[in-house]
Amino acid sequence: MGERQSAVENLVRSGFWAGRSVFVTGHTGFKGAWLALWLTVLGARVAGYALKPPSSPSLWEMAGSLDGISSTIADIRDEHSLSEAIVRAEPEIIFHLAAQSLVRPSYANPVETYSTNVMGTVNVLQAARHTPSVRAIVNVTSDKCYQNLETGQAYREEDPMGGRDPYSSSKGCAELVTSAFRASFFAEMGSPGLASGRAGNVIGGGDWADDRIVPDVVRAALAGRPVRVRNPGAIRPWQHVLEPLSGYLVLAQRLHESPRDYAEGWNFGPDEEGAVPVAEIVSTIAELWGDSATWEADKGPHPHEAHFLRLDSTKARSRLGWRPRLAIRTALEWTVDWYKSQSQGRDARMLTIAQIERYMELMPA
């Protein structure tokens, strides 16, 4: 296994991406901006399609929009505009990340959540069907796509889709859409490979979205006040943003090379030690930040959110040779270092690219 694993993990450094046309939806979001920048580091020609950044400041405004990426600002629900953008870009590979990505806003705006996450996915796949250049499509969903029975067991790819809240349900629906399109339109020889990637709670520098724990802690620390935490006992699979992105990159390459062999759902979660309570994450960030950063429980009331989530990534390890590289404390150290350095005047683009290159150095040569 060792030689095969080293070879597979080295895919993202193999030159495969140099000069290759890639289309990224949601490139102005947190994960999308990191992915778009990584692709430019690898030499790809990147076209992005998304709404304006969901927060201000944003990683995209700080680091992504300077050069190397062709950007279309438009709605994923606009089928005509999206189709035109994909045809214009002539991509070989599509990464679909555009989404309404938060649980609590999905309660306030369920129609927007479903129309974006479900029909947006339909629009991407429909456009890809009619774009001859496309060879591989990775639809990025969520660990919350699974029917969460709160059993304490890690979810595997064959477990049923579900979701109690509108966001989780919409991601389960997006997985069902992906499965149906794969069987109906992408099953013939010569058609593109279509897969989905499911990851846990990602952390990393440059996330400024509301209602996410790391940005909330950072904003509170910079303001000199305690952060209020609504579910300190909830357990999530935490991982640095570069971990699942490395999985998506390897998956896309495998799909491009052998579409029929990898066209399915894949979990890209952390090791078991990465599934820890929110309170532990907040306490570690406060410790690393220093300057008397503190937190306190917000007793609510709050809408329902899952108490326990964990992913089983055995399949990605055994068949893709993928594995996480950063222990949870290291991931938090990289995250805090990014925010503290940026707050002290360091260039966000250079910080981000430096961490990408540092992460790639952890992959076998």
Secondary structure, DSSP 8 states (H G I E B T S, - for coil): -HHHHHHHHGGGGTTTTTT-EEEEETTTSHHHHHHHHHHHHTT-EEEEEE-S-SSSS-HIIIIISSSSEEEEE--TT-HHHHHHHHHHH--SEEEE--S---HHHHHH-HHHHHIIIIIHHHHHHHHHHT-TT--EEEEE--GGGB-----S--B-TTS-B--SSHHHHHHHHHHHHHHHHHHHHS-STTS-EEEEEEE-EEE-TT---TT-HHHHHHHHHHHTS-EEES-TT-EEEEEETHHHHHHHHHHHHHHHH-HHHH-SEEEE---GGGEEEHHHHHHHHHHHH-TT--EEE---------SB--B--HHIIIII-----S-HHHHHHHHHHHHHHHHTT--HHHHHHHHHHHHHHTS--
